[in-house]
Amino acid sequence: MSVYLNKGDEKIGKISDALVDEEGNFRYFVVDLGSWIFGKKVLMPVGRSRIDYQAERINI
């Protein structure tokens, strides 16, 4: 799933993994920023994102 800034068209990366707690709840997405910021991977709290399942994208 692709990650975008706000609801704009600036794609900043893709979800490469997710971290869950002991109860199986999603807590963080691992976002691969690709060339956007030197190929880094960062953790993004699930609660700070808005998932648009129809558009297959996550807005932060």
N, C-alpha and C positions, 0 to 999 in steps of 0.2 A: 504494500500500500504506500502511496506517495505522501510526502509531508509538505505542506504549504504554509507560508506565513499568512496569518489571518485568513481572510476569504479571497485574497488576491490570487494572481496567477504566478507568483514567484515560488517555484518549486525549490525546496532546499535540500531534499533528500528522500530516502526511502526507509521504511521500517525493516531492520535486518533481524530483530529478535525482540523478545518481550521477557520481562522478569516478573515472576509471580511470588506471592507470599506463601506461607505454610498452608494456608487454607485454599490455595488455588486461585486467588484473586489477582488480576493484573495490577501491577503497581507502576512499572516503568516500561516504556518502549525504548529500544536501542535504535537510534536514528543514525544511519550512515549518510553523512553529509556530502559524500562524493567530492566533487571539485569545488563545492560551494565554499567550504572553509578547509582547504588543505587535506581533504580526504579523512577527516576525523570522524569518530563515532562518539555520540553523546547520549546520555540518559535523559529522557523526557518523562516527567511524571504524567501518568495517564489522566489524572484529574485536571491537568492544564491544557488538555486537547479536546477538540470537538471532532468526532468521527462522522464522516458523511459516507455511509455505506453505499448509497446509490451511485455517487461519483467516485467511489473507491479512493477516498483521500482523507487525510487527517489535517485539520487546520489548527495551528498553534498561535 
